[in-house]
Amino acid sequence: MPTKATQSPGTGKSLLIVESPSKVKTIAGYLGDAYEVESSMGHIRDLPQPSELPAELKKGPYGKFAVDVEHGFEPYYVVNPDKKKKVTELKRKLKEADALYLATDGDREGEAIAWHLLEVLKPKVPVYRLTFPEITREAIERAFGELRELDQDLVDAQETRRILDRLYGYEISPVLWRKIASGLSAGRVQSVATRLVVERERQRMAFVPADYWDLSGTFARTDGEDAGTAFSARLSTVDGKRVAGGRDFGDDGVLKGAAGKLVHLDETAARDLAAGLEDAAFAVRSLETKPYTRRPAAPFTTSTLQQEAARKLRFTSRTTMQVAQKLYENGYITYMRTDSVALSDQAVSAARRQAAELYGSDSVPGSPRVYSSKSKNAQEAHEAVRPAGDSFRTPNQVRGELSADAYRLYELIWKRTVASQMADAKGSTATVRLGATSSSGRDAEFSASGTVITFRGFLAAYEEGRDEEPAEGKDGDKRLPRMAEGDRLEATDVAADGHRTSPPPRYTEASLVKVLDELGIGRPSTYAAVISTIMDRGYVRVRGSALIPSWTAFSVVRLLEEHFSDYVDYDFTAEMEEGLDRIARGEEDSTDWLQDFYFGSQEHENGLKPIVDDLGEIDARAVNSIPVTDTITLRVGKFGPYLEVAGAVDPGTGEITEPIRANVPEDLAPDELTPEKARELIETGKADGRELGRDPGTGRAIIAKDGRYGPYVTEVIPEPTAEELAAQPVEYYKNGKPKPPKKPVKEKPRTGSLLSSMTLQDVTLEDALKILSLPRTLGTDAEGNEITVQNGRFGPYLKKGSDSRSLQSEEQLFTITLEEALQIYAQPKQRGRGTAKPPLADLGTDQITERPMVIKDGRFGPYITDGETNVTVPRGETVEQITPARASQLLAEKRAQGPAPKRAARSTAKAPAKSAAGKSSAAGKPAAGKSSAAKSGTRKSTTKKPAAGRPARAGTKG
């Protein structure tokens, strides 16, 4: 590779384009003044919305999708409006350059961005493609020695994915709008992810718990070595049959397996057995010791990084990818979008060297560990996520340079990488079985296990997290006392323990990412965006770390399962992803693949278009209805879910009565809507609209209502009479003709939420009038400022101008006097300036920043703060639902977004070009000889690919 940039009669500069502006400064510093480094700011063009197409194309083949499905699925691209200025700038700089280097990321997305740049810039200078797996001097120098052509197969795969998602969304989403609600969307991966969450909730709803009992006890040798050293053991068999545990029951609550091999103890049997063993003679029946070996986990892929960051750091997938992106762009880690677990030779050497230095030479095995990737797509799977460089910086060395979140993620990546090249952990696992005969003659055998680690190996650096806690007794790293077969044991605290089986746990972000990856659905690099989308669409909300589906999600999934079953089928969706991988590997033609998907083929009888064209009549009411009991049905309506009991025939009049309806609380999870809860809500619904009486002062009717946000009382304002409308003053036009009478401005009724001590069924007219009397004016202070008492969203409070003070109880709304209010205002404010409200919730200390977290009531609603970072409580989540873990996640996500960009001052003067005098070029320019890609124009050419096995095509043809 040349050591200097080739100078030309022009400027002698080369233009190098990357995706992100965050990389520009670092890369420019390494390259010196022979290169002008610029950013494309991501994609510069895309498929437009059909409404944005030129008028002449709206009625043509591009009108529906901005893709001509009848002629080779040719896409129509437009430069994004916010990128036109950037494109103009890049074209201007390209005119002054003697070569163009496209250094966008090395995955499908990056390859597509490079292709779009070629199509739009139309360079007349040599073009070179290179990628930086990490932003370090060594990696950049190596990249200039490994220049390549544009990978057209990766471009085709990305373009196919974009067209596929456009076809999927634009054909199926309108069905959801018509049959469920506007604003919904369907997507190739998001719909399957939503189905997974809904299916898990269905399992929880259908789950039947089972009760089972066993025994536990504490035992110790009565004499000899380790005499008196106690250990705990649990009942394992009775009369030679294994005691049934939680895993032996199905989701229907019925015992699985052969009944003759298991014994199911109920409370009576367990207590009788425990009583019969009080004076029994226990002895060791067997003792078995096995060697214990545990191997380190492979280095991180995108998927495993998201999973582990969720488990250990409580990061959302979005936070993990945002923080990792910044670490990559600033030269701390390698590229974070990868399916590979492989490490380069330099990385393996660095990890082994660092492990030996920090943990001793015996912590490193004799030969390097080699990990193989499950991904077939070797073009995208370059290297695992690891610390950048040919030698790794320890977390302590970079701590002062990184934010709290970035440091924690870097430390996690560093530990995992170093541990992956360390020796196995070694030890031994001992299992003891001990038993006795009860007074009733039943044989009871207990067991206990203990693992002793004799050589920690990789555990000295890192231990992988788990999604679920291991079963009791399976993972206790404990040492059992020395025993031998036949030793007598003294038993204490032998007691019966009751247990109940639990429903399958809800998905967390980590476990959802894991199952999507295992099923081969979507790309791990898109999982963060997918999870964000299903939350933004209202399909899923978060409680703690659990993902809970909405009732709208149930309707969407049901419609898709009944009418688009293939498109939410796990195997079919995984096969679509494999098809895209085959295109990326050059094994399949993209146009043929899209033809099969959309129009159908002999292998896939029904394509998407024939299914949509032949949908038939979809019963929207049935799709949006879920039976809860024989008489109660949950329905998904325009304003949210509600329960309904159909109208019945009145035996007196023979008429059908109005159905009874009741709102479903927003914070009630679907599996919590039991038949008992539904009947309770229906009882509340029966009182909805109940007239309590008339206000003596106005004569208006007062009614109790069950609203979306809880029960309330309100007054009914009658419609104006014909006489009142006729008595309105008449207005005239300038020509003297009378104007049509205006509709009178409707008076807003007084409304107030019920107090916490009231229910919709029991609230009285007296209660309602007291509520409607609020806010209550107490009087004025010495300066003449009015003081009122009010009931707010978060409780009762006093208000004097902008100064608010919380009250202790709702009773004070009606009992507090002016004198008592003045005494409260005489006390100094305890918190901040401009408000005296206490926090709505105290969430303790954030484990990431070690700062206290609270929820406060702000001008635009409640928000979470740790004193430095503020984040609004998400829509759809209440203050009561926000747990410390959830608050920490939201704050971490907000920090990862960084500060809002400042608006640049407008200037008419042209900025001078950057000067980098004194800098040496880190990488030289190869000899000219390549030109821009052959593809050009706004509409993509549709040249047919040859069959699999053909030679690879050049991406930059002369």
Buried (B, 14 or more C-beta within 10 A) or exposed (E): EEEEBBEBEEBBBBBBBBBBBBBBEBBBEBBBBBBBBBBBBBBBBBBBEBEEBEEEBBEEBBEBBBBBBEEBBBBBBBBBEEBEEBBEEBEEBBEEBBBBBBBBBBBBBBBBBBBBBBBBBEBEBBBBBBBBBBBBBBBBBBBBEEBBBBBBBBBBBBBBBBBBBBBBBBBBBBBBEEBBBEEBBBBBBBBBBBBBBBBBBBBBBEBEEBBBBBBBBBBBBEEEEBEEBBBBBBBBBBEEBBBBBEEBBEBEEEBEEEEEEBBBBEEEBBBBBBBBBEEBEBEBBEBEEEEBEBEBBBBBBBBBBBBBBBBBBBBBBBBBBBBBBBBBBBBBBBBBBBBBBBBBEBBBBBBBBBBBEEBEEEBBBEEBBEBEBEBBBEBBBBBBBBBBBBBBBBBEEBBEEBBBBBBBBBBBBBBBBBBBBBBBBBBBBBBBBBBBBBEEEBEBBBBBBBBBBEBBBBBBBBBBBEBEEEEEBEEEEEBBBBBEEEBEBBBEEBEBEEEEBEBEEBBBBBBBBBBBBEBBBBBBBBBBBBBBBBBEBBBBBBBBBBBBBBBBBBBBBBBBBEBBEBBBBBEBBBBBBBBBBBBBBBBBBBBBBBBBBBBBEEEBEEBBBEBBEEEEEBEBEEBBBBEBBEBBBBBBEEEBBBBBBEEEEEEEEEEEEEEBBBBBBBBBBBBEBEEEBBBEBBBBBBBBEBEBEBBEEEEBBBBBBBEEEBBBBBBEBEEBEEEEEEEEEEEEEEEEEEEEEEEEEEEEEBEBBBBEEBEBEEBEBEBBBBBBEBBBEBEEBEEEEEBBBBBBEBBBBBBBEEBBBBBEEBEBBBEBEBEEBBEBBEEEEEEEEEBBBBBBBEBEEBEBBEBBBBBBBBEEEBBBBBEEBEBEBBEBBEBEBBBBBBBBBBBBBBBBEEEEEEEEEEEEEEEEEEEBEEBEBBBBBBEBEBBBBBBEEEBBEEEEBEEEEEEEBBBBBE
